[in-house]
Amino acid sequence: MTLVNRWYQLLKLLVTHKKVSIQEVQKEIRTSNQTIKKDIGELNEEIAGIAKIIQKNKHFELEIYDFDFFDEIMQGKLKTARDFNSASKRIAYLLNRLIETEDFLRMDDLSEEVGVSRGTVVKDLKTLKEMINDFDVKITGTPNKGLRIIGDELELRLLLFYFVSPYFSETKTEQVLEEKQAIKHFQKKTNASKQEITLLTKVIGISLNRISSNYLLKKPINRYSGCFEYIQEFNELINRLEEIYELTLSQYEKDFISFPLNIINTSITMIRKANSDLRLYFDPMMMRIRRLDLIDLDESFLYQEMKQHLSLLINRVIFRYRLTDLFYGEIEKKYPFSYQIASECIQALEAILQHKISKVEISYLTLYLELAFRYQKSIFPLKK
């Protein structure tokens, strides 16, 4: 993990939890005590006057002095401010060049563009390949030709979303300024969260850039459920974008743009009507639980309680979006039996979706199972 990524891991950890021990930081960031202390020193220099990480009684705490500037930092300001001396920004640049270029890219040319040795570029590419391992893409090299990336347009856009957009600011054109006004109007009408709007803005920028270069989504997003409350306001936003950029967005493009509104459980993602396709995921989960012969579960109640969560969970898996771990291992300790059952459910979903699911999803699912158990007025023991 590169320095700037470790910084953000550390900040997210401290924002989520009031205080963390050095052991907890080591477990989360997976680096040595010495490296953590060095990283904190350098990070404190970067955010001086805005915030500071302090150590109290073997625990780290975050003090914030300027909340507005700190919010900009958490939106990625430290990443965009980095130059090519930062491995993170070099890797983002290399990935962007591979995605934006149809032809092969020569290693020597890339080395010259970022101003580092060929050996450094080779090392950066190795890190890049590890970073994108969970995506259905492949970076291939051909002797005497160079490198290229192969993958579906949806997967390439997700790479731009997660690994490129945090490091490069959008060009401030008149159209972009009008776009920002349209998004601001949408937020005002829907009361969408700041997080949703930040993600939505990134996705719109990536989509319009790809469309302008004639890279289009040409098929439905498999298994995606784009069901949210403010469909009229979203359509108004789409219409305004089409006016600003003088284009027509396909349904596939609209679906992709909408995904930030369908992955987080906030006021805007209120599913009023259950998607019948959810039974295709829910029923195999229940079948797996029944096979364990550990518990009698009110499946009808559980389905009604968790159908919205399940829909959002599936969307998160499709788009590789990871929730912040607000529980930090406490859910497994507090509800071990429910956690065990939730783990089985997640394994059933992984088999269906053919994607690895983040462990934090187990904790969130545990809460729904625990609710179902309590609804049945008892904690169910193991059957004998």
Backbone torsions as a table, in degrees:
resi	resn	phi	psi	omega
1	MET	NA	131.9	-177.7
2	THR	-75.5	165.7	-174.3
3	LEU	-56.8	-51.4	-176.0
4	VAL	-64.1	-33.3	176.7
5	ASN	-68.8	-36.6	175.9
6	ARG	-65.1	-38.5	176.9
7	TRP	-56.6	-47.5	-176.8
8	TYR	-70.7	-34.3	173.9
9	GLN	-59.6	-43.4	-178.8
10	LEU	-65.8	-46.2	-179.7
11	LEU	-63.5	-43.1	179.5
12	LYS	-62.4	-38.0	179.1
13	LEU	-63.6	-43.5	-177.2
14	LEU	-76.3	-29.1	176.0
15	VAL	-70.8	-39.5	-177.2
16	THR	-74.1	-38.3	-177.0
17	HIS	-119.1	135.2	-173.9
18	LYS	-57.6	-41.2	177.7
19	LYS	-149.7	148.2	-179.5
20	VAL	-135.7	146.7	179.0
21	SER	-83.8	164.9	177.7
22	ILE	-61.8	-34.8	179.2
23	GLN	-66.5	-38.9	178.6
24	GLU	-67.1	-38.6	177.2
25	VAL	-65.2	-43.3	178.7
26	GLN	-60.0	-41.1	-179.6
27	LYS	-65.2	-39.3	-176.8
28	GLU	-76.3	-43.4	-173.9
29	ILE	-94.2	-18.6	176.1
30	ARG	59.8	55.5	176.0
31	THR	-146.9	175.3	-173.5
32	SER	-76.9	161.6	177.1
33	ASN	-58.2	-42.1	-178.7
34	GLN	-63.6	-43.7	179.7
35	THR	-64.7	-39.4	179.6
36	ILE	-61.4	-46.0	-179.2
37	LYS	-65.0	-36.5	177.4
38	LYS	-67.7	-43.5	179.1
39	ASP	-60.7	-42.2	-179.2
40	ILE	-64.2	-40.9	178.2
41	GLY	-60.6	-45.5	-179.8
42	GLU	-69.1	-38.6	178.6
43	LEU	-65.3	-41.0	178.1
44	ASN	-60.6	-34.0	176.2
45	GLU	-66.5	-39.6	-178.6
46	GLU	-67.6	-35.0	-173.7
47	ILE	-108.8	19.5	-178.8
48	ALA	-55.8	133.9	-180.0
49	GLY	86.4	-15.7	-179.5
50	ILE	-104.8	-45.7	178.6
51	ALA	-159.8	169.9	179.3
52	LYS	-155.0	138.2	174.6
53	ILE	-94.1	124.2	-178.4
54	ILE	-120.5	156.5	179.5
55	GLN	-110.5	127.7	178.0
56	LYS	-132.9	118.7	175.1
57	ASN	48.8	53.6	176.6
58	LYS	67.8	14.5	175.5
59	HIS	-124.9	150.0	175.5
60	PHE	-100.8	140.6	176.2
61	GLU	-133.0	157.0	-179.9
62	LEU	-111.3	123.8	173.7
63	GLU	-106.1	127.3	-178.6
64	ILE	-111.4	127.5	-177.9
65	TYR	-103.9	-32.4	-179.6
66	ASP	-130.1	100.7	-172.8
67	PHE	-68.7	-34.2	179.9
68	ASP	-65.5	-48.0	179.1
69	PHE	-67.5	-35.5	178.9
70	PHE	-65.1	-36.9	177.4
71	ASP	-62.0	-39.6	177.0
72	GLU	-63.0	-38.7	177.7
73	ILE	-62.1	-44.0	-178.4
74	MET	-70.0	-18.7	175.4
75	GLN	-84.7	-0.7	173.1
76	GLY	116.6	11.3	-175.9
77	LYS	-59.1	-36.0	179.8
78	LEU	-65.0	-30.0	-179.5
79	LYS	-75.2	-44.8	-178.5
80	THR	-68.2	-25.4	-178.2
81	ALA	-80.0	-11.4	-177.2
82	ARG	-75.1	152.7	174.5
83	ASP	-108.1	-171.6	-175.3
84	PHE	-74.5	1.4	168.7
85	ASN	-73.2	-16.4	176.9
86	SER	-88.5	124.0	178.8
87	ALA	-60.2	-36.6	-179.3
88	SER	-59.5	-45.4	-178.6
89	LYS	-72.0	-35.1	176.4
90	ARG	-61.7	-45.0	-178.8
91	ILE	-62.9	-41.4	177.7
92	ALA	-62.0	-41.5	179.5
93	TYR	-65.1	-44.8	-179.8
94	LEU	-61.3	-42.9	179.7
95	LEU	-64.4	-43.3	179.5
96	ASN	-61.5	-42.0	178.8
97	ARG	-63.0	-41.1	179.2
98	LEU	-64.6	-40.1	-178.1
99	ILE	-72.9	-39.9	-174.9
100	GLU	-80.8	-11.7	-176.4
101	THR	-110.4	123.5	179.4
102	GLU	-76.6	-32.7	-177.3
103	ASP	-81.0	173.3	176.0
104	PHE	-70.0	148.7	175.8
105	LEU	-113.3	128.6	-179.4
106	ARG	-82.2	141.1	-178.2
107	MET	-59.9	-40.2	-179.2
108	ASP	-64.9	-36.9	178.4
109	ASP	-67.0	-42.3	178.0
110	LEU	-63.2	-40.0	179.1
111	SER	-60.6	-41.9	180.0
112	GLU	-68.8	-38.9	-177.6
113	GLU	-64.0	-39.6	-177.9
114	VAL	-96.5	-4.5	173.4
115	GLY	71.5	34.0	176.4
116	VAL	-131.0	171.0	-177.4
117	SER	-70.4	161.1	177.0
118	ARG	-59.2	-38.7	179.9
119	GLY	-61.8	-37.8	178.2
120	THR	-67.2	-39.4	178.2
121	VAL	-64.4	-40.7	177.7
122	VAL	-59.7	-43.2	179.1
123	LYS	-65.2	-42.0	178.9
124	ASP	-62.7	-41.0	-179.9
125	LEU	-65.7	-34.9	176.8
126	LYS	-63.9	-43.6	177.3
127	THR	-63.3	-41.8	-180.0
128	LEU	-60.0	-44.7	180.0
129	LYS	-61.1	-36.5	177.2
130	GLU	-68.6	-38.1	-178.2
131	MET	-64.7	-36.1	-173.7
132	ILE	-99.3	17.2	-176.2
133	ASN	-61.3	-29.2	-178.2
134	ASP	-83.3	0.4	-178.1
135	PHE	-108.2	152.0	-177.2
136	ASP	-84.7	62.6	177.8
137	VAL	-136.1	165.4	179.9
138	LYS	-147.4	132.2	173.6
139	ILE	-96.3	119.6	-176.9
140	THR	-117.2	150.7	177.0
141	GLY	-121.7	137.6	178.5
142	THR	-122.6	125.3	179.6
143	PRO	-53.0	136.2	177.9
144	ASN	68.4	3.7	177.1
145	LYS	-119.4	-54.4	178.7
146	GLY	130.4	-151.3	-174.7
147	LEU	-111.7	152.4	171.5
148	ARG	-153.6	160.2	178.1
149	ILE	-111.9	137.2	-178.9
150	ILE	-120.9	129.2	178.8
151	GLY	176.2	163.8	178.1
152	ASP	-67.2	151.7	-177.9
153	GLU	-58.1	-39.3	178.4
154	LEU	-60.1	-45.8	-179.0
155	GLU	-64.7	-39.0	179.4
156	LEU	-65.2	-39.7	178.2
157	ARG	-65.6	-37.3	178.0
158	LEU	-65.5	-35.4	175.7
159	LEU	-64.0	-42.0	177.0
160	LEU	-62.3	-39.6	-178.1
161	PHE	-64.4	-48.4	-173.9
162	TYR	-86.5	-34.2	-168.8
163	PHE	-115.5	-14.9	-178.5
164	VAL	-110.5	-49.8	-173.9
165	SER	-57.5	-32.2	179.2
166	PRO	-64.6	-17.7	-172.5
167	TYR	-104.4	-10.1	-176.0
168	PHE	-131.3	126.5	-179.0
169	SER	-76.6	149.7	179.4
170	GLU	-77.4	141.3	177.4
171	THR	-66.3	133.1	-176.7
172	LYS	-86.7	83.8	174.6
173	THR	-95.6	169.1	178.6
174	GLU	-61.6	-38.6	178.7
175	GLN	-64.0	-42.1	179.8
176	VAL	-63.3	-39.4	178.7
177	LEU	-64.5	-39.0	175.9
178	GLU	-66.3	-38.8	177.3
179	GLU	-60.1	-44.3	-179.9
180	LYS	-62.2	-38.2	177.9
181	GLN	-64.4	-39.7	178.9
182	ALA	-64.4	-40.8	179.1
183	ILE	-67.8	-39.0	178.2
184	LYS	-63.2	-39.5	178.0
185	HIS	-64.4	-41.1	177.5
186	PHE	-61.9	-43.1	179.6
187	GLN	-62.9	-40.9	-179.1
188	LYS	-64.2	-39.6	-176.8
189	LYS	-76.4	-29.2	-174.5
190	THR	-105.3	-14.9	-174.7
191	ASN	60.7	32.6	176.4
192	ALA	-61.7	147.9	-177.9
193	SER	-69.5	160.4	178.3
194	LYS	-61.0	-37.4	179.2
195	GLN	-63.5	-45.1	179.2
196	GLU	-61.5	-42.4	-178.3
197	ILE	-67.9	-38.9	177.1
198	THR	-60.6	-46.4	179.7
199	LEU	-66.7	-42.2	-179.9
200	LEU	-61.3	-42.5	-179.9
201	THR	-61.4	-42.4	178.4
202	LYS	-63.2	-44.8	-176.8
203	VAL	-65.5	-40.5	178.2
204	ILE	-62.6	-45.2	179.3
205	GLY	-59.9	-45.6	179.5
206	ILE	-63.6	-45.6	-177.7
207	SER	-61.6	-49.3	-177.5
208	LEU	-65.4	-35.2	177.0
209	ASN	-65.6	-43.5	179.8
210	ARG	-68.0	-41.1	179.6
211	ILE	-63.5	-40.2	179.8
212	SER	-63.9	-25.0	177.2
213	SER	-95.2	9.4	177.2
214	ASN	68.5	28.7	171.8
215	TYR	-101.1	104.8	-170.6
216	LEU	-114.1	153.3	170.6
217	LEU	-81.7	122.7	-171.5
218	LYS	-115.2	8.6	177.7
219	LYS	-151.9	160.4	-179.6
220	PRO	-61.6	153.4	175.4
221	ILE	-82.3	109.8	-173.1
222	ASN	-56.8	127.7	174.9
223	ARG	72.9	0.4	-177.4
224	TYR	-73.9	135.0	177.1
225	SER	-117.0	101.4	-177.4
226	GLY	-94.9	65.3	-174.8
227	CYS	-113.1	108.1	177.0
228	PHE	-142.4	169.4	-167.2
229	GLU	-71.7	-45.4	-168.9
230	TYR	-90.7	57.4	-176.7
231	ILE	-68.0	-35.6	179.8
232	GLN	-65.0	-45.5	179.5
233	GLU	-64.8	-37.0	177.9
234	PHE	-65.0	-43.0	178.3
235	ASN	-62.7	-36.4	176.1
236	GLU	-64.0	-39.6	177.0
237	LEU	-63.3	-45.0	179.0
238	ILE	-60.3	-44.8	179.4
239	ASN	-59.9	-40.1	179.8
240	ARG	-67.3	-40.3	177.5
241	LEU	-63.2	-40.0	178.9
242	GLU	-64.0	-36.2	177.2
243	GLU	-67.5	-45.9	-176.8
244	ILE	-62.3	-44.8	-173.9
245	TYR	-100.2	2.8	175.8
246	GLU	52.9	58.1	178.6
247	LEU	-147.5	171.7	175.1
248	THR	-120.6	124.1	-178.3
249	LEU	-90.1	131.5	176.8
250	SER	-72.0	167.9	177.5
251	GLN	-62.3	-34.5	179.0
252	TYR	-64.1	-39.5	178.8
253	GLU	-68.1	-40.9	178.2
254	LYS	-62.2	-41.1	179.5
255	ASP	-61.2	-44.0	-179.4
256	PHE	-64.3	-44.7	-179.7
257	ILE	-61.7	-31.6	-176.3
258	SER	-79.0	-11.6	-169.4
259	PHE	-61.3	-32.4	177.0
260	PRO	-61.9	-18.8	179.3
261	LEU	-89.6	0.3	-174.3
262	ASN	-130.0	28.2	179.7
263	ILE	-129.3	-13.9	-176.1
264	ILE	-120.2	136.9	-177.2
265	ASN	-84.1	82.7	177.3
266	THR	-124.2	-173.1	-175.8
267	SER	-60.7	-29.2	-174.9
268	ILE	-78.3	-22.1	-176.0
269	THR	-99.0	54.3	-179.4
270	MET	-94.4	103.3	-179.2
271	ILE	-81.4	115.9	-176.0
272	ARG	-84.9	-30.3	-174.8
273	LYS	-127.5	128.4	-176.9
274	ALA	-65.8	135.8	174.4
275	ASN	-77.6	121.4	-176.8
276	SER	-60.5	-25.5	179.9
277	ASP	-65.8	-18.6	-179.4
278	LEU	-61.0	-27.1	178.6
279	ARG	-63.8	-24.7	178.7
280	LEU	-66.6	-20.2	178.8
281	TYR	-104.3	-40.2	-177.0
282	PHE	-67.1	-45.5	-175.7
283	ASP	-61.4	-44.6	176.3
284	PRO	-62.5	-32.0	175.9
285	MET	-63.0	-46.5	-179.0
286	MET	-67.2	-36.1	178.5
287	MET	-61.8	-40.7	179.2
288	ARG	-64.8	-39.8	178.9
289	ILE	-65.6	-43.1	-179.5
290	ARG	-61.8	-36.5	179.7
291	ARG	-64.3	-28.5	178.5
292	LEU	-68.6	-24.4	179.7
293	ASP	54.8	43.3	-179.1
294	LEU	-108.2	-20.1	-168.4
295	ILE	-156.9	148.2	170.3
296	ASP	-102.7	119.1	-170.9
297	LEU	-119.6	136.8	174.7
298	ASP	-76.9	91.3	-172.8
299	GLU	-67.9	-33.8	179.7
300	SER	-64.3	-44.9	178.4
301	PHE	-63.4	-45.8	-178.2
302	LEU	-61.6	-41.3	-179.2
303	TYR	-61.6	-45.6	-179.7
304	GLN	-62.7	-37.6	-177.6
305	GLU	-74.2	-34.2	-170.7
306	MET	-110.3	4.0	-174.6
307	LYS	-62.2	-39.1	177.7
308	GLN	-67.3	-45.3	178.8
309	HIS	-59.6	-42.6	-179.2
310	LEU	-63.5	-41.7	178.5
311	SER	-61.1	-44.7	179.3
312	LEU	-67.6	-38.2	178.5
313	LEU	-59.7	-46.8	179.6
314	ILE	-61.2	-42.3	177.6
315	ASN	-61.8	-40.2	179.0
316	ARG	-62.6	-38.7	178.8
317	VAL	-65.9	-44.1	-179.9
318	ILE	-58.2	-43.4	-175.5
319	PHE	-98.3	9.1	176.7
320	ARG	57.8	32.1	-178.6
321	TYR	-88.3	129.6	-178.3
322	ARG	-108.6	125.7	176.2
323	LEU	-70.1	153.3	173.0
324	THR	-72.4	136.2	178.8
325	ASP	-79.8	100.7	-179.8
326	LEU	-83.3	-10.5	-171.1
327	PHE	-103.3	-27.0	175.1
328	TYR	51.9	47.7	175.3
329	GLY	85.2	-6.9	-175.5
330	GLU	-71.4	-31.3	-178.0
331	ILE	-65.1	-42.8	179.2
332	GLU	-61.7	-38.9	179.9
333	LYS	-70.8	-38.8	-174.6
334	LYS	-77.9	-37.4	-177.2
335	TYR	-128.9	65.5	-173.6
336	PRO	-59.4	-38.7	-178.4
337	PHE	-69.8	-46.7	177.9
338	SER	-61.3	-37.9	179.1
339	TYR	-63.7	-40.1	178.1
340	GLN	-61.5	-45.0	179.5
341	ILE	-65.5	-41.4	178.5
342	ALA	-61.9	-38.1	177.8
343	SER	-60.8	-41.0	177.8
344	GLU	-64.1	-40.0	178.3
345	CYS	-62.7	-43.4	-179.9
346	ILE	-64.1	-38.9	177.2
347	GLN	-62.6	-37.4	177.2
348	ALA	-64.2	-40.9	178.5
349	LEU	-67.0	-40.0	178.6
350	GLU	-59.3	-39.4	179.8
351	ALA	-64.9	-36.1	-179.9
352	ILE	-76.3	-46.6	-173.8
353	LEU	-83.3	-16.1	179.6
354	GLN	59.5	38.3	176.4
355	HIS	-141.3	144.9	174.2
356	LYS	-72.3	134.6	-178.0
357	ILE	-107.4	135.6	-178.4
358	SER	-58.0	141.2	-179.5
359	LYS	-61.8	-26.8	-178.9
360	VAL	-62.8	-26.0	178.5
361	GLU	-65.6	-28.8	178.3
362	ILE	-62.4	-41.8	-178.6
363	SER	-63.3	-44.6	-179.9
364	TYR	-65.3	-40.8	179.4
365	LEU	-66.6	-33.1	177.8
366	THR	-56.1	-39.7	-178.3
367	LEU	-63.3	-37.3	178.0
368	TYR	-69.0	-39.2	177.8
369	LEU	-66.6	-41.3	178.4
370	GLU	-61.7	-39.0	176.9
371	LEU	-61.8	-42.1	179.4
372	ALA	-64.8	-40.5	179.5
373	PHE	-63.1	-43.3	-178.6
374	ARG	-68.4	-34.3	177.4
375	TYR	-60.0	-34.5	179.6
376	GLN	-81.8	9.9	169.7
377	LYS	69.4	14.2	176.7
378	SER	-160.8	161.5	171.8
379	ILE	-95.9	118.5	-170.4
380	PHE	-78.5	123.9	177.3
381	PRO	-79.1	168.3	173.7
382	LEU	-64.0	138.8	176.9
383	LYS	-73.5	144.7	-179.9
384	LYS	-104.6	NA	NA
